[in-house]
Amino acid sequence: MRRLNPRPATRAGDSGAVAALVAVLVSTGLLFGLGAVTVDLGQVYAERRQVQNGADAAALAVAADCATRATCDTSSAGRAKSLADANAADGRTSVLGVCGSGRATLAPCTGTGDPALATCPASPSGVRGYARVRTGTLTAGGSTLLPAAFVRALTGRAGSGTAVRACAIAAWGVPAGLDDVLPLTISECEWLLATANGTTFVADGLNATPLQEVALKLHSTTDRTGCASVGGAFADLPGGFGWLAANSACRAAVTNGGNVAADPGVSASGCAGDAVAGAVGTVIHLPIYEAAWGSGSGGTYRIAGFAAFHLSGYYLPGAHPNKVASPVGGNLCRGSDKCVYGWFTQALVPGGGALGNGTDFGSRVVALTG
């Protein structure tokens, strides 16, 4: 067999050449300089991530506030500042400006350029409103420049530091769809009557008066609130009383502008009644239908949007228990009526969701758009 040659020994001059090269780099400061630049550049990237996180959080907070309040905190020193600071490692971030559209307290946004930032995201269209927040570095000494600490120590020159800034936009509007709602719907006609054509809501969603509380009647022998006799789009389905086809968890997936099958019967079928019972005292997001056709198990509703409804009580045969009196108005159903009690408000959907188009019935979502 052919004999394998052993690896040749390192020549004596090689190790000396490497040592000499390292000595030259160290003596000229080049090696330390490259290390210093690398460390400072990493600090800039870390700072940019922090001020961007602060801008994102601040924009979402301002948009969430404005989504449910006519007058919201849009100052650079208020809610935006606290959220921006909370996302900085040192607890300090400069809020350079808050602007937007959709609320009187939001100043209009002008321009997108920034010397230390390429551009802010483009302002969104087709939404109810939006908030734009610009953030930047803020040091313990009050400077808005991130100092180049290692390069300055190496060169002995103070330098001016680096301006690190970020920008974010969050918009609010109606949900594109919800996949976890109670399997119950009411007509747009009923919502209009209960909210005085969309003008009357309980501001905080919690403290209503008896005059603000309504009974949404799923079946009535005494008073149909004028909607059943309207006919056409707003009429109740023959054999349908607002129950929707539900999944095994007794929830319904509903798309804004989409169709959903009816679950027939006057009583709460399956687990639907128990789901209503478990939601008393909370805000539910009711699908609102704009058209209905068919009958019984062949019935279909076309959903126009979602309404935020504080559920205070109900009377529903098939539920356990079959009735819960409202702490505000007591038992509002009369005779053999089947209904849920509560009041309409304006509220964010828990967990957020995608922004959609359509009628605003009070359920809102907030999302970053840039």
C-alpha positions as CSV (number, residue, x, y, z in Angstrom):
1,M,0.0,0.0,0.0
2,R,1.0,3.5,-0.6
3,R,2.5,5.1,2.5
4,L,0.7,8.2,3.7
5,N,3.0,11.2,4.2
6,P,2.7,12.8,7.6
7,R,1.4,16.4,7.8
8,P,4.4,18.7,7.3
9,A,5.6,20.5,10.4
10,T,4.8,24.2,10.6
11,R,7.7,26.2,9.4
12,A,9.4,28.0,12.2
13,G,8.9,31.4,10.5
14,D,5.0,31.1,10.3
15,S,4.3,31.6,14.0
16,G,6.7,34.5,14.1
17,A,4.9,36.2,11.1
18,V,1.5,35.9,12.9
19,A,2.9,37.3,16.1
20,A,4.4,40.2,14.2
21,L,1.1,41.0,12.4
22,V,-0.8,41.0,15.6
23,A,1.8,43.3,17.2
24,V,1.5,45.7,14.3
25,L,-2.4,45.7,14.5
26,V,-2.2,46.3,18.3
27,S,0.5,49.0,18.1
28,T,-1.4,51.0,15.5
29,G,-4.7,50.6,17.4
30,L,-6.4,49.1,14.3
31,L,-7.5,45.9,16.1
32,F,-8.9,47.8,19.1
33,G,-10.5,50.4,16.7
34,L,-12.4,47.7,14.7
35,G,-13.6,46.2,18.0
36,A,-14.7,49.6,19.3
37,V,-16.7,50.3,16.1
38,T,-18.3,46.9,16.3
39,V,-19.4,47.4,19.9
40,D,-20.7,50.9,19.2
41,L,-22.6,49.7,16.1
42,G,-24.2,46.9,18.1
43,Q,-25.2,49.5,20.7
44,V,-26.9,51.6,17.9
45,Y,-28.8,48.5,16.7
46,A,-29.9,47.6,20.2
47,E,-31.1,51.2,20.8
48,R,-32.9,51.3,17.5
49,R,-34.8,48.1,18.5
50,Q,-35.8,49.7,21.8
51,V,-37.0,53.0,20.4
52,Q,-38.9,51.0,17.6
53,N,-40.6,48.8,20.3
54,G,-41.4,52.0,22.2
55,A,-43.0,53.6,19.0
56,D,-45.0,50.4,18.3
57,A,-46.3,50.2,21.9
58,A,-47.1,53.9,22.1
59,A,-48.9,54.0,18.8
60,L,-51.0,50.9,19.8
61,A,-51.9,52.5,23.2
62,V,-52.9,55.8,21.7
63,A,-55.0,54.1,19.0
64,A,-56.7,51.9,21.5
65,D,-57.5,54.9,23.7
66,C,-58.9,56.8,20.7
67,A,-60.8,53.8,19.4
68,T,-63.3,53.9,22.3
69,R,-63.1,57.5,23.5
70,A,-64.1,60.7,21.8
71,T,-61.4,62.6,23.8
72,C,-58.2,60.5,24.1
73,D,-54.7,61.2,25.4
74,T,-52.6,62.1,22.4
75,S,-49.9,64.2,24.2
76,S,-46.2,63.4,23.9
77,A,-45.8,63.4,27.7
78,G,-48.8,61.2,28.5
79,R,-49.7,57.6,27.6
80,A,-47.3,57.6,24.6
81,K,-44.4,58.6,26.9
82,S,-45.1,56.0,29.5
83,L,-45.3,53.1,27.0
84,A,-42.2,54.3,25.1
85,D,-40.2,54.5,28.4
86,A,-41.4,51.0,29.4
87,N,-39.8,49.5,26.3
88,A,-36.3,51.1,26.9
89,A,-33.7,49.2,28.8
90,D,-32.8,52.4,30.8
91,G,-36.5,53.5,31.1
92,R,-36.0,56.6,29.0
93,T,-37.2,57.3,25.5
94,S,-37.9,60.7,23.8
95,V,-41.4,61.0,22.2
96,L,-40.8,63.3,19.3
97,G,-44.4,63.6,18.2
98,V,-47.9,62.2,18.2
99,C,-50.3,62.8,15.3
100,G,-53.0,61.1,13.4
101,S,-56.6,61.3,12.3
102,G,-60.0,60.3,13.5
103,R,-60.1,62.3,16.8
104,A,-60.1,66.1,17.4
105,T,-57.3,65.7,19.9
106,L,-55.0,64.2,17.2
107,A,-53.0,66.8,15.3
108,P,-52.8,66.1,11.6
109,C,-49.6,64.4,10.4
110,T,-47.4,66.3,8.1
111,G,-44.3,65.0,6.2
112,T,-42.6,61.6,6.5
113,G,-38.9,62.4,6.2
114,D,-36.5,62.5,9.1
115,P,-32.7,63.1,9.0
116,A,-32.1,60.1,11.2
117,L,-34.9,57.9,9.8
118,A,-35.6,57.1,6.1
119,T,-39.4,57.7,6.3
120,C,-42.3,57.1,8.5
121,P,-44.8,54.5,7.1
122,A,-47.5,55.9,4.8
123,S,-50.7,57.0,6.5
124,P,-53.3,54.3,6.1
125,S,-56.6,54.7,4.2
126,G,-60.0,53.1,4.7
127,V,-59.8,53.0,8.5
128,R,-61.8,54.9,11.2
129,G,-58.6,56.6,12.5
130,Y,-54.9,56.2,13.2
131,A,-52.2,57.4,15.5
132,R,-48.5,58.0,14.4
133,V,-45.8,58.1,17.1
134,R,-42.2,59.1,16.5
135,T,-39.6,58.2,19.2
136,G,-35.9,58.7,19.7
137,T,-33.0,58.2,22.1
138,L,-33.1,59.9,25.5
139,T,-30.1,59.6,27.8
140,A,-29.9,60.1,31.6
141,G,-28.3,63.5,30.9
142,G,-31.1,64.6,28.7
143,S,-29.3,64.2,25.4
144,T,-31.2,62.7,22.4
145,L,-27.9,61.4,20.9
146,L,-26.5,58.0,21.6
147,P,-22.8,58.5,22.5
148,A,-20.1,56.5,20.7
149,A,-18.6,55.4,24.0
150,F,-15.8,53.0,22.9
151,V,-14.7,55.0,19.9
152,R,-14.6,58.2,22.0
153,A,-12.5,56.5,24.7
154,L,-10.1,55.2,22.1
155,T,-9.6,58.4,20.2
156,G,-10.0,60.8,23.1
157,R,-12.4,62.9,21.1
158,A,-15.8,63.7,22.4
159,G,-17.8,63.5,19.2
160,S,-21.5,64.3,18.8
161,G,-23.0,60.8,19.0
162,T,-25.7,59.2,17.0
163,A,-29.4,60.2,16.7
164,V,-31.5,57.0,16.8
165,R,-35.1,57.4,16.0
166,A,-38.2,55.3,15.0
167,C,-41.7,55.7,13.8
168,A,-44.9,53.6,14.0
169,I,-48.6,53.8,13.0
170,A,-51.5,52.0,14.6
171,A,-55.0,52.2,13.1
172,W,-58.4,51.4,14.6
173,G,-61.6,50.2,12.8
174,V,-64.1,47.5,12.6
175,P,-63.2,43.8,12.8
176,A,-62.8,41.9,9.5
177,G,-64.2,38.8,11.3
178,L,-64.3,37.0,14.7
179,D,-63.9,33.3,15.1
180,D,-65.0,33.1,18.8
181,V,-68.3,34.8,19.3
182,L,-71.5,33.6,21.1
183,P,-73.8,31.9,18.5
184,L,-76.3,34.7,18.5
185,T,-77.2,37.5,16.2
186,I,-79.7,40.4,16.0
187,S,-80.9,42.6,13.1
188,E,-79.5,46.0,12.2
189,C,-83.0,47.3,12.8
190,E,-82.9,46.2,16.4
191,W,-79.5,47.8,16.9
192,L,-80.6,51.1,15.4
193,L,-83.7,51.2,17.7
194,A,-81.7,50.3,20.8
195,T,-79.0,53.0,20.1
196,A,-81.1,55.8,18.7
197,N,-79.8,55.2,15.2
198,G,-76.2,54.7,16.5
199,T,-75.9,57.7,18.7
200,T,-76.5,56.4,22.2
201,F,-73.9,54.3,24.0
202,V,-72.9,53.7,27.6
203,A,-69.5,55.4,27.7
204,D,-67.5,53.1,30.0
205,G,-69.5,50.0,29.2
206,L,-70.1,49.2,32.9
207,N,-72.4,51.7,34.6
208,A,-75.7,52.0,32.9
209,T,-79.0,53.4,34.0
210,P,-82.4,51.6,33.7
211,L,-83.2,54.0,30.8
212,Q,-80.1,52.8,28.9
213,E,-80.7,49.1,29.3
214,V,-82.6,47.2,26.6
215,A,-84.1,43.8,26.2
216,L,-83.2,42.2,22.8
217,K,-86.1,40.0,22.1
218,L,-85.3,36.7,20.3
219,H,-89.0,35.7,20.5
220,S,-91.9,37.7,21.7
221,T,-95.7,37.5,21.9
222,T,-96.1,41.0,23.3
223,D,-93.8,43.4,21.4
224,R,-91.5,42.9,18.5
225,T,-90.0,46.4,18.8
226,G,-91.2,47.2,15.3
227,C,-88.5,45.2,13.5
228,A,-90.3,41.9,12.8
229,S,-93.0,43.8,10.9
230,V,-90.5,45.7,8.7
231,G,-90.0,42.6,6.5
232,G,-87.3,42.2,3.9
233,A,-83.8,42.4,5.2
234,F,-84.5,43.0,8.8
235,A,-87.3,40.5,9.3
236,D,-86.8,37.4,11.5
237,L,-86.4,34.1,9.8
238,P,-89.4,31.8,9.8
239,G,-88.4,29.2,12.4
240,G,-85.2,31.2,13.3
241,F,-84.7,33.3,16.4
242,G,-81.2,34.6,16.1
243,W,-79.3,31.4,17.0
244,L,-76.3,30.6,14.8
245,A,-74.7,27.3,13.9
246,A,-71.9,26.7,16.4
247,N,-68.9,24.5,16.7
248,S,-68.2,21.9,19.4
249,A,-67.1,24.7,21.8
250,C,-70.4,26.4,21.3
251,R,-68.8,29.4,19.5
252,A,-69.4,30.7,16.0
253,A,-66.9,31.9,13.4
254,V,-68.3,35.0,11.6
255,T,-66.9,37.1,8.8
256,N,-67.9,40.7,8.4
257,G,-69.9,40.8,5.1
258,G,-70.1,37.0,5.1
259,N,-73.0,34.5,5.5
260,V,-73.6,32.2,8.5
261,A,-76.1,29.4,8.8
262,A,-79.0,29.7,11.3
263,D,-79.7,27.2,14.1
264,P,-83.5,26.9,14.3
265,G,-85.7,26.8,17.3
266,V,-87.1,29.3,19.8
267,S,-85.2,27.9,22.8
268,A,-81.4,28.0,23.3
269,S,-80.4,24.7,21.7
270,G,-77.5,22.6,22.8
271,C,-74.9,24.6,24.8
272,A,-75.9,28.0,23.4
273,G,-78.0,28.9,26.4
274,D,-75.2,27.9,28.8
275,A,-72.7,30.0,26.8
276,V,-75.0,33.0,27.3
277,A,-75.3,32.3,31.0
278,G,-71.5,32.2,31.3
279,A,-71.1,35.5,29.6
280,V,-73.4,37.6,32.0
281,G,-71.5,40.6,33.3
282,T,-69.1,40.8,30.3
283,V,-69.0,42.6,27.0
284,I,-69.9,40.3,24.1
285,H,-69.4,41.1,20.5
286,L,-72.7,40.4,18.8
287,P,-72.9,39.8,15.0
288,I,-75.4,42.2,13.4
289,Y,-77.2,40.9,10.3
290,E,-78.3,43.1,7.4
291,A,-80.2,40.4,5.5
292,A,-81.7,37.0,6.1
293,W,-83.3,34.4,3.9
294,G,-84.5,30.8,4.0
295,S,-86.2,29.2,7.0
296,G,-85.4,26.8,9.9
297,S,-82.2,24.8,9.4
298,G,-82.0,26.2,5.9
299,G,-81.9,29.8,7.1
300,T,-78.9,32.1,6.4
301,Y,-77.9,35.5,7.8
302,R,-75.6,38.0,6.1
303,I,-73.5,39.7,8.7
304,A,-72.9,43.5,8.4
305,G,-70.6,43.9,11.5
306,F,-70.3,43.5,15.2
307,A,-71.7,45.4,18.2
308,A,-70.2,45.6,21.6
309,F,-73.0,44.6,24.1
310,H,-72.7,44.4,27.9
311,L,-74.8,41.4,28.8
312,S,-76.5,42.0,32.1
313,G,-79.1,39.2,32.2
314,Y,-81.5,37.0,30.2
315,Y,-84.5,34.8,30.1
316,L,-83.9,31.8,27.8
317,P,-85.7,28.4,28.3
318,G,-83.0,25.8,27.7
319,A,-80.3,27.7,29.5
320,H,-79.0,26.8,33.0
321,P,-80.4,28.6,34.9
322,N,-83.2,29.7,32.5
323,K,-83.2,33.3,33.7
324,V,-80.8,35.8,35.3
325,A,-82.2,39.1,36.5
326,S,-80.3,42.3,35.5
327,P,-78.8,44.2,38.5
328,V,-80.0,47.3,36.8
329,G,-83.5,46.7,35.5
330,G,-84.4,43.3,37.0
331,N,-86.3,40.8,34.8
332,L,-87.1,42.8,31.6
333,C,-88.9,40.0,29.7
334,R,-92.7,39.9,29.8
335,G,-95.0,37.0,29.2
336,S,-93.4,34.3,27.1
337,D,-90.8,36.6,25.6
338,K,-87.3,35.2,25.2
339,C,-84.6,37.8,25.4
340,V,-81.2,39.0,26.6
341,Y,-80.7,42.2,28.6
342,G,-77.9,44.8,28.6
343,W,-76.7,47.9,26.9
344,F,-74.6,48.8,23.9
345,T,-71.2,50.3,24.3
346,Q,-68.0,50.9,22.3
347,A,-65.2,48.4,23.1
348,L,-62.1,46.7,21.8
349,V,-62.2,43.1,20.8
350,P,-60.0,41.1,23.2
351,G,-56.9,39.9,21.5
352,G,-57.3,42.3,18.5
353,G,-57.8,41.1,15.0
354,A,-57.6,42.1,11.4
355,L,-59.1,45.5,10.3
356,G,-62.1,45.2,8.0
357,N,-64.6,47.3,6.2
358,G,-68.3,47.9,6.8
359,T,-70.6,49.5,9.3
360,D,-69.3,50.5,12.7
361,F,-71.6,49.1,15.4
362,G,-69.2,49.6,18.3
363,S,-66.8,46.7,18.2
364,R,-63.3,47.9,17.4
365,V,-59.9,46.4,16.7
366,V,-56.5,48.1,16.7
367,A,-53.5,47.0,14.6
368,L,-50.1,48.2,13.5
369,T,-50.2,49.3,9.9
370,G,-46.5,50.3,9.6
